[in-house]
Every structure is written in structure tokens, then in C-alpha cells.
Amino acid sequence: MLDERKKQILMNECCLHLLNTGKDCQPGLAQIILSIYKYKDIATMAIPKIKHTWNDCVCRVGSKAGTQVFLEEVN
């Protein structure tokens, strides 16, 4: 994933950990974090970014993951 200056903010090693954690676990962890009061205002913007991050990691390092991974549908 790139920040607004096109700088990579999620390293490939982190992407591998994310993909190995699993597609069901990653959004669940994010929703727990987003349920904290100070993050509730950004939750609607964050969920699509979570899916984008997943897809970015699949494209970059999905072939190296220890399990088969698929792109997440982004609405």
C-alpha cells in the first residue's frame, strides 16, 4: 500500500504476515480496533482501505504466502 506521496507504507514481510493471518481474521481485527471510541469516526473510510490493503498484498506477495489467497471484492 502506498501513502499519498506514493511511498510504500506496508512492507512485503508485513504483507506476508497479513495474508497468512487470513482473510477472515484481518477485517475482524480491524473492526475491533475501529470500535474504539476515538476511531469510530473513520470506520466507514477505513473498511474499504482494509480491503485495498489486502488486495495490494495479494498482488505483491500472494504467490509467496503459505496458503492460497484471493482478491477481496471492493464495492
All heavy atoms as a GROMACS GRO file, in nm:
protein
  591
    1MET      N    1   0.084  -0.117   0.000
    1MET     CA    2   0.000   0.000   0.000
    1MET      C    3   0.089   0.123   0.000
    1MET      O    4   0.192   0.127   0.066
    1MET     CB    5  -0.089  -0.003   0.123
    1MET     CG    6  -0.177   0.116   0.136
    1MET     SD    7  -0.308   0.086   0.254
    1MET     CE    8  -0.437   0.170   0.170
    2LEU      N    9   0.045   0.226  -0.073
    2LEU     CA   10   0.121   0.349  -0.084
    2LEU      C   11   0.050   0.462  -0.010
    2LEU      O   12  -0.072   0.467  -0.006
    2LEU     CB   13   0.138   0.388  -0.230
    2LEU     CG   14   0.204   0.285  -0.322
    2LEU    CD1   15   0.204   0.334  -0.464
    2LEU    CD2   16   0.344   0.252  -0.276
    3ASP      N   17   0.128   0.553   0.048
    3ASP     CA   18   0.067   0.670   0.109
    3ASP      C   19   0.046   0.776   0.002
    3ASP      O   20   0.069   0.753  -0.116
    3ASP     CB   21   0.150   0.721   0.228
    3ASP     CG   22   0.285   0.778   0.188
    3ASP    OD1   23   0.313   0.792   0.068
    3ASP    OD2   24   0.364   0.809   0.279
    4GLU      N   25  -0.001   0.893   0.043
    4GLU     CA   26  -0.033   0.998  -0.055
    4GLU      C   27   0.089   1.048  -0.132
    4GLU      O   28   0.075   1.108  -0.238
    4GLU     CB   29  -0.106   1.115   0.012
    4GLU     CG   30  -0.040   1.174   0.132
    4GLU     CD   31  -0.069   1.098   0.262
    4GLU    OE1   32  -0.159   1.015   0.268
    4GLU    OE2   33   0.004   1.122   0.357
    5ARG      N   34   0.210   1.022  -0.084
    5ARG     CA   35   0.331   1.062  -0.155
    5ARG      C   36   0.386   0.946  -0.238
    5ARG      O   37   0.500   0.948  -0.282
    5ARG     CB   38   0.437   1.110  -0.056
    5ARG     CG   39   0.398   1.240   0.011
    5ARG     CD   40   0.488   1.267   0.127
    5ARG     NE   41   0.457   1.162   0.225
    5ARG     CZ   42   0.522   1.142   0.337
    5ARG    NH1   43   0.623   1.216   0.368
    5ARG    NH2   44   0.487   1.047   0.421
    6LYS      N   45   0.308   0.841  -0.256
    6LYS     CA   46   0.345   0.722  -0.332
    6LYS      C   47   0.459   0.644  -0.267
    6LYS      O   48   0.536   0.576  -0.334
    6LYS     CB   49   0.381   0.756  -0.478
    6LYS     CG   50   0.275   0.832  -0.552
    6LYS     CD   51   0.154   0.748  -0.578
    6LYS     CE   52   0.055   0.822  -0.665
    6LYS     NZ   53  -0.079   0.795  -0.637
    7LYS      N   54   0.472   0.657  -0.137
    7LYS     CA   55   0.574   0.586  -0.062
    7LYS      C   56   0.511   0.459  -0.004
    7LYS      O   57   0.402   0.464   0.052
    7LYS     CB   58   0.627   0.674   0.051
    7LYS     CG   59   0.736   0.610   0.132
    7LYS     CD   60   0.786   0.705   0.241
    7LYS     CE   61   0.884   0.632   0.329
    7LYS     NZ   62   0.923   0.711   0.444
    8GLN      N   63   0.579   0.348  -0.018
    8GLN     CA   64   0.527   0.221   0.032
    8GLN      C   65   0.523   0.225   0.185
    8GLN      O   66   0.623   0.254   0.250
    8GLN     CB   67   0.616   0.105  -0.014
    8GLN     CG   68   0.561  -0.030   0.024
    8GLN     CD   69   0.641  -0.143  -0.039
    8GLN    OE1   70   0.668  -0.138  -0.158
    8GLN    NE2   71   0.676  -0.240   0.040
    9ILE      N   72   0.406   0.197   0.244
    9ILE     CA   73   0.394   0.203   0.388
    9ILE      C   74   0.377   0.065   0.452
    9ILE      O   75   0.387   0.052   0.573
    9ILE     CB   76   0.279   0.295   0.433
    9ILE    CG1   77   0.146   0.251   0.373
    9ILE    CG2   78   0.309   0.438   0.398
    9ILE    CD1   79   0.027   0.328   0.424
   10LEU      N   80   0.352  -0.036   0.372
   10LEU     CA   81   0.340  -0.172   0.424
   10LEU      C   82   0.443  -0.258   0.354
   10LEU      O   83   0.436  -0.279   0.233
   10LEU     CB   84   0.198  -0.225   0.400
   10LEU     CG   85   0.159  -0.351   0.472
   10LEU    CD1   86   0.169  -0.333   0.623
   10LEU    CD2   87   0.017  -0.391   0.438
   11MET      N   88   0.539  -0.305   0.429
   11MET     CA   89   0.650  -0.381   0.373
   11MET      C   90   0.602  -0.521   0.332
   11MET      O   91   0.505  -0.573   0.385
   11MET     CB   92   0.764  -0.392   0.473
   11MET     CG   93   0.812  -0.256   0.526
   11MET     SD   94   0.856  -0.140   0.397
   11MET     CE   95   1.015  -0.200   0.351
   12ASN      N   96   0.674  -0.584   0.240
   12ASN     CA   97   0.637  -0.717   0.191
   12ASN      C   98   0.631  -0.819   0.304
   12ASN      O   99   0.543  -0.906   0.304
   12ASN     CB  100   0.733  -0.763   0.083
   12ASN     CG  101   0.712  -0.688  -0.047
   12ASN    OD1  102   0.612  -0.619  -0.065
   12ASN    ND2  103   0.807  -0.700  -0.137
   13GLU      N  104   0.721  -0.810   0.400
   13GLU     CA  105   0.719  -0.904   0.512
   13GLU      C  106   0.589  -0.890   0.592
   13GLU      O  107   0.529  -0.990   0.632
   13GLU     CB  108   0.839  -0.881   0.603
   13GLU     CG  109   0.848  -0.981   0.717
   13GLU     CD  110   0.971  -0.959   0.803
   13GLU    OE1  111   1.059  -0.878   0.768
   13GLU    OE2  112   0.977  -1.026   0.907
   14CYS      N  113   0.545  -0.767   0.614
   14CYS     CA  114   0.418  -0.744   0.684
   14CYS      C  115   0.301  -0.797   0.602
   14CYS      O  116   0.206  -0.854   0.657
   14CYS     CB  117   0.399  -0.597   0.712
   14CYS     SG  118   0.514  -0.531   0.833
   15CYS      N  119   0.309  -0.780   0.470
   15CYS     CA  120   0.204  -0.833   0.383
   15CYS      C  121   0.194  -0.985   0.395
   15CYS      O  122   0.084  -1.039   0.401
   15CYS     CB  123   0.231  -0.795   0.237
   15CYS     SG  124   0.171  -0.633   0.190
   16LEU      N  125   0.307  -1.052   0.400
   16LEU     CA  126   0.306  -1.198   0.415
   16LEU      C  127   0.240  -1.238   0.546
   16LEU      O  128   0.159  -1.332   0.550
   16LEU     CB  129   0.448  -1.255   0.408
   16LEU     CG  130   0.504  -1.274   0.268
   16LEU    CD1  131   0.651  -1.312   0.275
   16LEU    CD2  132   0.425  -1.378   0.192
   17HIS      N  133   0.271  -1.168   0.653
   17HIS     CA  134   0.208  -1.197   0.782
   17HIS      C  135   0.057  -1.173   0.774
   17HIS      O  136  -0.022  -1.253   0.826
   17HIS     CB  137   0.268  -1.112   0.893
   17HIS     CG  138   0.405  -1.151   0.932
   17HIS    ND1  139   0.434  -1.274   0.988
   17HIS    CD2  140   0.522  -1.086   0.923
   17HIS    CE1  141   0.564  -1.281   1.012
   17HIS    NE2  142   0.620  -1.167   0.972
   18LEU      N  143   0.019  -1.066   0.710
   18LEU     CA  144  -0.123  -1.034   0.693
   18LEU      C  145  -0.195  -1.144   0.617
   18LEU      O  146  -0.301  -1.193   0.660
   18LEU     CB  147  -0.138  -0.900   0.621
   18LEU     CG  148  -0.280  -0.855   0.589
   18LEU    CD1  149  -0.354  -0.820   0.717
   18LEU    CD2  150  -0.276  -0.735   0.497
   19LEU      N  151  -0.138  -1.187   0.505
   19LEU     CA  152  -0.201  -1.291   0.423
   19LEU      C  153  -0.207  -1.424   0.496
   19LEU      O  154  -0.306  -1.497   0.485
   19LEU     CB  155  -0.127  -1.306   0.290
   19LEU     CG  156  -0.130  -1.183   0.199
   19LEU    CD1  157  -0.051  -1.211   0.072
   19LEU    CD2  158  -0.271  -1.140   0.166
   20ASN      N  159  -0.104  -1.456   0.572
   20ASN     CA  160  -0.103  -1.582   0.646
   20ASN      C  161  -0.199  -1.578   0.765
   20ASN      O  162  -0.244  -1.682   0.811
   20ASN     CB  163   0.038  -1.618   0.690
   20ASN     CG  164   0.121  -1.667   0.573
   20ASN    OD1  165   0.072  -1.735   0.484
   20ASN    ND2  166   0.247  -1.631   0.571
   21THR      N  167  -0.231  -1.458   0.814
   21THR     CA  168  -0.331  -1.445   0.920
   21THR      C  169  -0.467  -1.485   0.868
   21THR      O  170  -0.545  -1.547   0.937
   21THR     CB  171  -0.334  -1.299   0.972
   21THR    OG1  172  -0.207  -1.268   1.026
   21THR    CG2  173  -0.440  -1.280   1.078
   22GLY      N  174  -0.495  -1.450   0.746
   22GLY     CA  175  -0.619  -1.493   0.682
   22GLY      C  176  -0.716  -1.381   0.654
   22GLY      O  177  -0.722  -1.281   0.726
   23LYS      N  178  -0.793  -1.401   0.548
   23LYS     CA  179  -0.888  -1.301   0.501
   23LYS      C  180  -1.001  -1.276   0.600
   23LYS      O  181  -1.054  -1.166   0.608
   23LYS     CB  182  -0.943  -1.345   0.365
   23LYS     CG  183  -1.024  -1.240   0.294
   23LYS     CD  184  -1.038  -1.275   0.149
   23LYS     CE  185  -1.176  -1.322   0.116
   23LYS     NZ  186  -1.194  -1.347  -0.026
   24ASP      N  187  -1.039  -1.376   0.676
   24ASP     CA  188  -1.147  -1.358   0.773
   24ASP      C  189  -1.098  -1.291   0.900
   24ASP      O  190  -1.171  -1.215   0.963
   24ASP     CB  191  -1.211  -1.493   0.807
   24ASP     CG  192  -1.279  -1.555   0.687
   24ASP    OD1  193  -1.328  -1.480   0.601
   24ASP    OD2  194  -1.284  -1.679   0.679
   25CYS      N  195  -0.977  -1.317   0.939
   25CYS     CA  196  -0.922  -1.263   1.064
   25CYS      C  197  -0.885  -1.115   1.051
   25CYS      O  198  -0.910  -1.036   1.142
   25CYS     CB  199  -0.799  -1.345   1.104
   25CYS     SG  200  -0.733  -1.303   1.264
   26GLN      N  201  -0.829  -1.077   0.940
   26GLN     CA  202  -0.780  -0.940   0.922
   26GLN      C  203  -0.890  -0.836   0.937
   26GLN      O  204  -0.874  -0.742   1.015
   26GLN     CB  205  -0.708  -0.928   0.787
   26GLN     CG  206  -0.640  -0.796   0.767
   26GLN     CD  207  -0.700  -0.714   0.655
   26GLN    OE1  208  -0.790  -0.759   0.585
   26GLN    NE2  209  -0.654  -0.595   0.638
   27PRO      N  210  -1.005  -0.848   0.871
   27PRO     CA  211  -1.110  -0.747   0.891
   27PRO      C  212  -1.167  -0.751   1.034
   27PRO      O  213  -1.204  -0.648   1.088
   27PRO     CB  214  -1.218  -0.782   0.790
   27PRO     CG  215  -1.156  -0.876   0.694
   27PRO     CD  216  -1.040  -0.940   0.764
   28GLY      N  217  -1.169  -0.869   1.094
   28GLY     CA  218  -1.218  -0.879   1.230
   28GLY      C  219  -1.131  -0.802   1.327
   28GLY      O  220  -1.181  -0.730   1.415
   29LEU      N  221  -1.001  -0.815   1.312
   29LEU     CA  222  -0.908  -0.740   1.397
   29LEU      C  223  -0.924  -0.590   1.373
   29LEU      O  224  -0.924  -0.510   1.467
   29LEU     CB  225  -0.764  -0.782   1.369
   29LEU     CG  226  -0.725  -0.921   1.416
   29LEU    CD1  227  -0.587  -0.957   1.362
   29LEU    CD2  228  -0.728  -0.930   1.567
   30ALA      N  229  -0.939  -0.553   1.248
   30ALA     CA  230  -0.955  -0.411   1.216
   30ALA      C  231  -1.085  -0.356   1.277
   30ALA      O  232  -1.086  -0.245   1.330
   30ALA     CB  233  -0.955  -0.391   1.065
   31GLN      N  234  -1.192  -0.434   1.273
   31GLN     CA  235  -1.319  -0.386   1.329
   31GLN      C  236  -1.310  -0.370   1.480
   31GLN      O  237  -1.373  -0.280   1.537
   31GLN     CB  238  -1.433  -0.477   1.288
   31GLN     CG  239  -1.466  -0.459   1.142
   31GLN     CD  240  -1.599  -0.517   1.103
   31GLN    OE1  241  -1.668  -0.578   1.182
   31GLN    NE2  242  -1.636  -0.498   0.978
   32ILE      N  243  -1.233  -0.456   1.546
   32ILE     CA  244  -1.213  -0.440   1.690
   32ILE      C  245  -1.143  -0.306   1.717
   32ILE      O  246  -1.185  -0.230   1.804
   32ILE     CB  247  -1.132  -0.558   1.748
   32ILE    CG1  248  -1.218  -0.684   1.748
   32ILE    CG2  249  -1.082  -0.526   1.888
   32ILE    CD1  250  -1.141  -0.810   1.779
   33ILE      N  251  -1.039  -0.279   1.641
   33ILE     CA  252  -0.967  -0.152   1.659
   33ILE      C  253  -1.059  -0.034   1.628
   33ILE      O  254  -1.063   0.065   1.701
   33ILE     CB  255  -0.841  -0.149   1.571
   33ILE    CG1  256  -0.742  -0.254   1.620
   33ILE    CG2  257  -0.778  -0.009   1.569
   33ILE    CD1  258  -0.628  -0.283   1.526
   34LEU      N  259  -1.136  -0.045   1.519
   34LEU     CA  260  -1.223   0.066   1.479
   34LEU      C  261  -1.342   0.084   1.572
   34LEU      O  262  -1.408   0.188   1.567
   34LEU     CB  263  -1.271   0.045   1.336
   34LEU     CG  264  -1.162   0.054   1.230
   34LEU    CD1  265  -1.215   0.010   1.095
   34LEU    CD2  266  -1.103   0.193   1.222
   35SER      N  267  -1.369  -0.012   1.658
   35SER     CA  268  -1.479   0.004   1.753
   35SER      C  269  -1.438   0.088   1.874
   35SER      O  270  -1.523   0.130   1.952
   35SER     CB  271  -1.530  -0.133   1.800
   35SER     OG  272  -1.433  -0.196   1.882
   36ILE      N  273  -1.308   0.113   1.890
   36ILE     CA  274  -1.262   0.201   1.996
   36ILE      C  275  -1.316   0.341   1.968
   36ILE      O  276  -1.312   0.390   1.855
   36ILE     CB  277  -1.108   0.201   2.003
   36ILE    CG1  278  -1.057   0.061   2.038
   36ILE    CG2  279  -1.057   0.304   2.104
   36ILE    CD1  280  -0.908   0.044   2.023
   37TYR      N  281  -1.365   0.404   2.070
   37TYR     CA  282  -1.436   0.532   2.056
   37TYR      C  283  -1.364   0.633   1.967
   37TYR      O  284  -1.424   0.692   1.879
   37TYR     CB  285  -1.464   0.592   2.193
   37TYR     CG  286  -1.537   0.722   2.185
   37TYR    CD1  287  -1.673   0.725   2.157
   37TYR    CD2  288  -1.470   0.843   2.204
   37TYR    CE1  289  -1.740   0.845   2.148
   37TYR    CE2  290  -1.537   0.963   2.194
   37TYR     CZ  291  -1.672   0.964   2.166
   37TYR     OH  292  -1.739   1.083   2.156
   38LYS      N  293  -1.234   0.651   1.987
   38LYS     CA  294  -1.165   0.757   1.912
   38LYS      C  295  -1.148   0.725   1.764
   38LYS      O  296  -1.116   0.812   1.686
   38LYS     CB  297  -1.031   0.791   1.977
   38LYS     CG  298  -0.922   0.690   1.960
   38LYS     CD  299  -0.794   0.743   2.027
   38LYS     CE  300  -0.675   0.661   1.991
   38LYS     NZ  301  -0.552   0.716   2.046
   39TYR      N  302  -1.174   0.601   1.721
   39TYR     CA  303  -1.162   0.564   1.580
   39TYR      C  304  -1.297   0.546   1.511
   39TYR      O  305  -1.303   0.521   1.392
   39TYR     CB  306  -1.081   0.435   1.565
   39TYR     CG  307  -0.938   0.448   1.612
   39TYR    CD1  308  -0.891   0.372   1.717
   39TYR    CD2  309  -0.852   0.539   1.552
   39TYR    CE1  310  -0.760   0.385   1.762
   39TYR    CE2  311  -0.721   0.552   1.596
   39TYR     CZ  312  -0.676   0.474   1.700
   39TYR     OH  313  -0.548   0.488   1.745
   40LYS      N  314  -1.406   0.558   1.583
   40LYS     CA  315  -1.539   0.535   1.524
   40LYS      C  316  -1.568   0.626   1.406
   40LYS      O  317  -1.634   0.586   1.312
   40LYS     CB  318  -1.647   0.547   1.630
   40LYS     CG  319  -1.654   0.428   1.721
   40LYS     CD  320  -1.774   0.434   1.811
   40LYS     CE  321  -1.777   0.306   1.893
   40LYS     NZ  322  -1.904   0.287   1.958
   41ASP      N  323  -1.520   0.750   1.410
   41ASP     CA  324  -1.549   0.845   1.302
   41ASP      C  325  -1.484   0.807   1.170
   41ASP      O  326  -1.530   0.850   1.065
   41ASP     CB  327  -1.505   0.986   1.342
   41ASP     CG  328  -1.590   1.044   1.453
   41ASP    OD1  329  -1.702   0.994   1.476
   41ASP    OD2  330  -1.543   1.139   1.518
   42ILE      N  331  -1.377   0.729   1.173
   42ILE     CA  332  -1.309   0.694   1.049
   42ILE      C  333  -1.342   0.552   1.000
   42ILE      O  334  -1.293   0.510   0.897
   42ILE     CB  335  -1.156   0.708   1.063
   42ILE    CG1  336  -1.101   0.608   1.165
   42ILE    CG2  337  -1.116   0.850   1.094
   42ILE    CD1  338  -0.952   0.588   1.156
   43ALA      N  339  -1.428   0.482   1.072
   43ALA     CA  340  -1.456   0.342   1.039
   43ALA      C  341  -1.511   0.326   0.898
   43ALA      O  342  -1.470   0.235   0.826
   43ALA     CB  343  -1.553   0.282   1.141
   44THR      N  344  -1.602   0.412   0.854
   44THR     CA  345  -1.659   0.397   0.721
   44THR      C  346  -1.557   0.418   0.610
   44THR      O  347  -1.569   0.362   0.502
   44THR     CB  348  -1.778   0.493   0.699
   44THR    OG1  349  -1.734   0.627   0.721
   44THR    CG2  350  -1.893   0.460   0.791
   45MET      N  351  -1.455   0.496   0.636
   45MET     CA  352  -1.348   0.517   0.538
   45MET      C  353  -1.244   0.406   0.546
   45MET      O  354  -1.180   0.373   0.448
   45MET     CB  355  -1.281   0.652   0.559
   45MET     CG  356  -1.372   0.770   0.534
   45MET     SD  357  -1.288   0.928   0.559
   45MET     CE  358  -1.241   0.919   0.731
   46ALA      N  359  -1.226   0.352   0.664
   46ALA     CA  360  -1.119   0.255   0.687
   46ALA      C  361  -1.149   0.118   0.628
   46ALA      O  362  -1.058   0.052   0.578
   46ALA     CB  363  -1.090   0.242   0.836
   47ILE      N  364  -1.273   0.073   0.631
   47ILE     CA  365  -1.307  -0.061   0.582
   47ILE      C  366  -1.268  -0.079   0.436
   47ILE      O  367  -1.203  -0.177   0.400
   47ILE     CB  368  -1.455  -0.095   0.607
   47ILE    CG1  369  -1.485  -0.095   0.759
   47ILE    CG2  370  -1.494  -0.227   0.543
   47ILE    CD1  371  -1.407  -0.196   0.841
   48PRO      N  372  -1.303   0.013   0.344
   48PRO     CA  373  -1.256  -0.004   0.206
   48PRO      C  374  -1.104  -0.004   0.194
   48PRO      O  375  -1.048  -0.076   0.113
   48PRO     CB  376  -1.316   0.116   0.132
   48PRO     CG  377  -1.434   0.156   0.213
   48PRO     CD  378  -1.395   0.125   0.356
   49LYS      N  379  -1.036   0.074   0.278
   49LYS     CA  380  -0.890   0.075   0.274
   49LYS      C  381  -0.833  -0.058   0.322
   49LYS      O  382  -0.728  -0.101   0.275
   49LYS     CB  383  -0.835   0.190   0.358
   49LYS     CG  384  -0.856   0.324   0.291
   49LYS     CD  385  -0.784   0.434   0.364
   49LYS     CE  386  -0.806   0.563   0.287
   49LYS     NZ  387  -0.700   0.656   0.304
   50ILE      N  388  -0.901  -0.123   0.415
   50ILE     CA  389  -0.857  -0.254   0.462
   50ILE      C  390  -0.862  -0.354   0.347
   50ILE      O  391  -0.770  -0.432   0.326
   50ILE     CB  392  -0.946  -0.300   0.581
   50ILE    CG1  393  -0.916  -0.213   0.703
   50ILE    CG2  394  -0.926  -0.447   0.611
   50ILE    CD1  395  -1.019  -0.225   0.813
   51LYS      N  396  -0.971  -0.349   0.269
   51LYS     CA  397  -0.982  -0.438   0.154
   51LYS      C  398  -0.877  -0.404   0.049
   51LYS      O  399  -0.818  -0.493  -0.012
   51LYS     CB  400  -1.123  -0.428   0.094
   51LYS     CG  401  -1.229  -0.487   0.185
   51LYS     CD  402  -1.366  -0.474   0.123
   51LYS     CE  403  -1.472  -0.536   0.212
   51LYS     NZ  404  -1.604  -0.530   0.149
   52HIS      N  405  -0.851  -0.275   0.028
   52HIS     CA  406  -0.749  -0.233  -0.068
   52HIS      C  407  -0.611  -0.283  -0.024
   52HIS      O  408  -0.531  -0.329  -0.106
   52HIS     CB  409  -0.749  -0.080  -0.083
   52HIS     CG  410  -0.642  -0.030  -0.173
   52HIS    ND1  411  -0.648  -0.040  -0.310
   52HIS    CD2  412  -0.524   0.029  -0.144
   52HIS    CE1  413  -0.538   0.011  -0.362
   52HIS    NE2  414  -0.461   0.054  -0.263
   53THR      N  415  -0.584  -0.273   0.105
   53THR     CA  416  -0.456  -0.321   0.158
   53THR      C  417  -0.441  -0.470   0.135
   53THR      O  418  -0.335  -0.518   0.093
   53THR     CB  419  -0.445  -0.288   0.308
   53THR    OG1  420  -0.452  -0.147   0.325
   53THR    CG2  421  -0.314  -0.340   0.367
   54TRP      N  422  -0.548  -0.546   0.161
   54TRP     CA  423  -0.546  -0.691   0.139
   54TRP      C  424  -0.512  -0.720  -0.008
   54TRP      O  425  -0.424  -0.799  -0.038
   54TRP     CB  426  -0.680  -0.753   0.176
   54TRP     CG  427  -0.687  -0.899   0.145
   54TRP    CD1  428  -0.732  -0.956   0.029
   54TRP    CD2  429  -0.643  -1.006   0.228
   54TRP    NE1  430  -0.720  -1.092   0.037
   54TRP    CE2  431  -0.667  -1.126   0.157
   54TRP    CE3  432  -0.588  -1.012   0.356
   54TRP    CZ2  433  -0.636  -1.250   0.210
   54TRP    CZ3  434  -0.557  -1.137   0.408
   54TRP    CH2  435  -0.581  -1.254   0.336
   55ASN      N  436  -0.583  -0.654  -0.099
   55ASN     CA  437  -0.562  -0.678  -0.242
   55ASN      C  438  -0.421  -0.638  -0.286
   55ASN      O  439  -0.360  -0.707  -0.368
   55ASN     CB  440  -0.666  -0.601  -0.325
   55ASN     CG  441  -0.804  -0.663  -0.312
   55ASN    OD1  442  -0.820  -0.778  -0.270
   55ASN    ND2  443  -0.905  -0.587  -0.348
   56ASP      N  444  -0.370  -0.530  -0.231
   56ASP     CA  445  -0.234  -0.487  -0.262
   56ASP      C  446  -0.134  -0.594  -0.219
   56ASP      O  447  -0.043  -0.630  -0.294
   56ASP     CB  448  -0.204  -0.354  -0.192
   56ASP     CG  449  -0.064  -0.305  -0.220
   56ASP    OD1  450  -0.029  -0.288  -0.339
   56ASP    OD2  451   0.011  -0.284  -0.123
   57CYS      N  452  -0.154  -0.649  -0.100
   57CYS     CA  453  -0.064  -0.754  -0.051
   57CYS      C  454  -0.076  -0.881  -0.135
   57CYS      O  455   0.025  -0.946  -0.165
   57CYS     CB  456  -0.094  -0.784   0.096
   57CYS     SG  457  -0.038  -0.656   0.209
   58VAL      N  458  -0.197  -0.917  -0.176
   58VAL     CA  459  -0.216  -1.035  -0.261
   58VAL      C  460  -0.139  -1.017  -0.391
   58VAL      O  461  -0.069  -1.108  -0.436
   58VAL     CB  462  -0.365  -1.061  -0.289
   58VAL    CG1  463  -0.383  -1.166  -0.399
   58VAL    CG2  464  -0.436  -1.106  -0.162
   59CYS      N  465  -0.150  -0.900  -0.451
   59CYS     CA  466  -0.080  -0.875  -0.578
   59CYS      C  467   0.071  -0.876  -0.562
   59CYS      O  468   0.142  -0.925  -0.650
   59CYS     CB  469  -0.125  -0.740  -0.637
   59CYS     SG  470  -0.295  -0.740  -0.695
   60ARG      N  471   0.120  -0.823  -0.451
   60ARG     CA  472   0.265  -0.812  -0.433
   60ARG      C  473   0.330  -0.943  -0.388
   60ARG      O  474   0.436  -0.979  -0.438
   60ARG     CB  475   0.298  -0.702  -0.334
   60ARG     CG  476   0.280  -0.564  -0.394
   60ARG     CD  477   0.352  -0.458  -0.316
   60ARG     NE  478   0.281  -0.432  -0.191
   60ARG     CZ  479   0.341  -0.407  -0.075
   60ARG    NH1  480   0.471  -0.405  -0.066
   60ARG    NH2  481   0.270  -0.383   0.032
   61VAL      N  482   0.270  -1.013  -0.292
   61VAL     CA  483   0.339  -1.128  -0.233
   61VAL      C  484   0.249  -1.251  -0.219
   61VAL      O  485   0.286  -1.347  -0.153
   61VAL     CB  486   0.401  -1.093  -0.095
   61VAL    CG1  487   0.506  -0.986  -0.108
   61VAL    CG2  488   0.294  -1.053   0.005
   62GLY      N  489   0.133  -1.249  -0.282
   62GLY     CA  490   0.039  -1.360  -0.269
   62GLY      C  491   0.096  -1.494  -0.309
   62GLY      O  492   0.066  -1.597  -0.248
   63SER      N  493   0.184  -1.496  -0.408
   63SER     CA  494   0.244  -1.622  -0.454
   63SER      C  495   0.342  -1.679  -0.352
   63SER      O  496   0.374  -1.798  -0.356
   63SER     CB  497   0.314  -1.602  -0.588
   63SER     OG  498   0.422  -1.511  -0.574
   64LYS      N  499   0.386  -1.597  -0.259
   64LYS     CA  500   0.481  -1.642  -0.157
   64LYS      C  501   0.413  -1.680  -0.025
   64LYS      O  502   0.478  -1.728   0.066
   64LYS     CB  503   0.583  -1.532  -0.129
   64LYS     CG  504   0.668  -1.497  -0.248
   64LYS     CD  505   0.759  -1.382  -0.217
   64LYS     CE  506   0.834  -1.341  -0.345
   64LYS     NZ  507   0.906  -1.216  -0.327
   65ALA      N  508   0.283  -1.655  -0.016
   65ALA     CA  509   0.209  -1.686   0.107
   65ALA      C  510   0.202  -1.837   0.124
   65ALA      O  511   0.205  -1.913   0.028
   65ALA     CB  512   0.069  -1.626   0.102
   66GLY      N  513   0.190  -1.880   0.248
   66GLY     CA  514   0.188  -2.023   0.278
   66GLY      C  515   0.055  -2.090   0.246
   66GLY      O  516   0.039  -2.209   0.264
   67THR      N  517  -0.041  -2.012   0.199
   67THR     CA  518  -0.174  -2.064   0.166
   67THR      C  519  -0.225  -1.992   0.041
   67THR      O  520  -0.172  -1.888   0.004
   67THR     CB  521  -0.270  -2.045   0.285
   67THR    OG1  522  -0.394  -2.106   0.254
   67THR    CG2  523  -0.291  -1.899   0.318
   68GLN      N  524  -0.327  -2.046  -0.019
   68GLN     CA  525  -0.385  -1.983  -0.138
   68GLN      C  526  -0.466  -1.861  -0.095
   68GLN      O  527  -0.546  -1.869  -0.003
   68GLN     CB  528  -0.473  -2.082  -0.213
   68GLN     CG  529  -0.515  -2.036  -0.348
   68GLN     CD  530  -0.589  -2.145  -0.425
   68GLN    OE1  531  -0.636  -2.240  -0.367
   68GLN    NE2  532  -0.596  -2.130  -0.555
   69VAL      N  533  -0.442  -1.748  -0.158
   69VAL     CA  534  -0.512  -1.623  -0.123
   69VAL      C  535  -0.579  -1.566  -0.246
   69VAL      O  536  -0.534  -1.585  -0.359
   69VAL     CB  537  -0.418  -1.520  -0.060
   69VAL    CG1  538  -0.371  -1.565   0.077
   69VAL    CG2  539  -0.300  -1.490  -0.149
   70PHE      N  540  -0.689  -1.498  -0.226
   70PHE     CA  541  -0.768  -1.439  -0.335
   70PHE      C  542  -0.791  -1.292  -0.309
   70PHE      O  543  -0.791  -1.247  -0.194
   70PHE     CB  544  -0.902  -1.512  -0.348
   70PHE     CG  545  -0.889  -1.658  -0.376
   70PHE    CD1  546  -0.896  -1.750  -0.272
   70PHE    CD2  547  -0.866  -1.704  -0.504
   70PHE    CE1  548  -0.883  -1.885  -0.296
   70PHE    CE2  549  -0.852  -1.839  -0.529
   70PHE     CZ  550  -0.861  -1.930  -0.425
   71LEU      N  551  -0.817  -1.218  -0.416
   71LEU     CA  552  -0.850  -1.076  -0.403
   71LEU      C  553  -0.984  -1.061  -0.333
   71LEU      O  554  -1.074  -1.142  -0.348
   71LEU     CB  555  -0.855  -1.009  -0.540
   71LEU     CG  556  -0.722  -0.997  -0.615
   71LEU    CD1  557  -0.745  -0.945  -0.755
   71LEU    CD2  558  -0.625  -0.909  -0.538
   72GLU      N  559  -0.996  -0.953  -0.259
   72GLU     CA  560  -1.120  -0.917  -0.189
   72GLU      C  561  -1.202  -0.829  -0.282
   72GLU      O  562  -1.149  -0.739  -0.346
   72GLU     CB  563  -1.084  -0.842  -0.061
   72GLU     CG  564  -1.202  -0.797   0.020
   72GLU     CD  565  -1.273  -0.910   0.091
   72GLU    OE1  566  -1.208  -1.011   0.127
   72GLU    OE2  567  -1.394  -0.898   0.110
   73GLU      N  568  -1.333  -0.852  -0.288
   73GLU     CA  569  -1.420  -0.769  -0.370
   73GLU      C  570  -1.439  -0.634  -0.301
   73GLU      O  571  -1.472  -0.627  -0.183
   73GLU     CB  572  -1.556  -0.835  -0.388
   73GLU     CG  573  -1.649  -0.758  -0.478
   73GLU     CD  574  -1.780  -0.831  -0.499
   73GLU    OE1  575  -1.780  -0.955  -0.501
   73GLU    OE2  576  -1.882  -0.762  -0.514
   74VAL      N  577  -1.412  -0.528  -0.373
   74VAL     CA  578  -1.427  -0.392  -0.320
   74VAL      C  579  -1.548  -0.330  -0.385
   74VAL      O  580  -1.557  -0.322  -0.507
   74VAL     CB  581  -1.301  -0.306  -0.348
   74VAL    CG1  582  -1.318  -0.166  -0.294
   74VAL    CG2  583  -1.178  -0.374  -0.289
   75ASN      N  584  -1.642  -0.287  -0.303
   75ASN     CA  585  -1.767  -0.228  -0.356
   75ASN      C  586  -1.752  -0.081  -0.377
   75ASN      O  587  -1.697  -0.006  -0.314
   75ASN     CB  588  -1.883  -0.254  -0.262
   75ASN     CG  589  -1.911  -0.402  -0.254
   75ASN    OD1  590  -1.881  -0.477  -0.344
   75ASN    ND2  591  -1.971  -0.443  -0.146
   0.00000   0.00000   0.00000
